[in-house]
Amino acid sequence: MDLLQPLNLPPYPFKLTDQNGKLTVFDELRKKTIIITPEEWVRQHFVQYLIRQKQYPKTLIKLEGGLKLHGMAKRTDIIVFNPAGQKILLVECKAPSVTINQATFSQAARYNMVHKVQLMAVTNGLQHYYCHIDHDTESFKFLQDLPAYNML
């Protein structure tokens, strides 16, 4: 398996290094070097996509935030906030080898039961799905594209 496989996202000039045989990337949001896994490769690309293509402010993006679900500690991949501190986007990242299916969506939806975010994205770097969630009616609508930050 190629850790650095091309994704269906623009290429970005990541700072890659080899640390004792482990390939790492400098994460500009967490300001530290992270070991690259297939899922981390997708997460790093999607963060850059949010910042560079969709103009989401870096300062409002949080990676791997913790949450409690049914008494168990879980982690969300990416959460984006608005300037008032409200969560506006939840992103679940999977490795490219993971098929995006109902189980994948169900996992993201369970995380979102805690966060109650209206905009959700699920990606494996090759396929990206976006939906708007209405928590009052417990319904959702798939979107063709992720809205730019200034459209939210």
HELIX and SHEET records of a PDB file:
HELIX    1   1 PRO A   38  GLN A   48  1                                  11    
HELIX    2   2 TYR A   49  GLN A   53  3                                   5    
HELIX    3   3 LYS A   58  LEU A   60  5                                   3    
HELIX    4   4 GLN A  102  HIS A  115  1                                  14    
HELIX    5   5 TYR A  149  MET A  151  5                                   3    
SHEET    1   A 3 LEU A  16  GLN A  19  0                                        
SHEET    2   A 3 LYS A  22  ASP A  27 -1                                        
SHEET    3   A 3 LYS A  32  ILE A  35 -1                                        
SHEET    1   B 6 ILE A  61  LEU A  69  0                                        
SHEET    2   B 6 MET A  72  PHE A  81 -1                                        
SHEET    3   B 6 LYS A  87  CYS A  93 -1                                        
SHEET    4   B 6 LEU A 119  THR A 123  1                                        
SHEET    5   B 6 HIS A 128  ASP A 134 -1                                        
SHEET    6   B 6 SER A 139  LEU A 143 -1                                        
END                                                                             
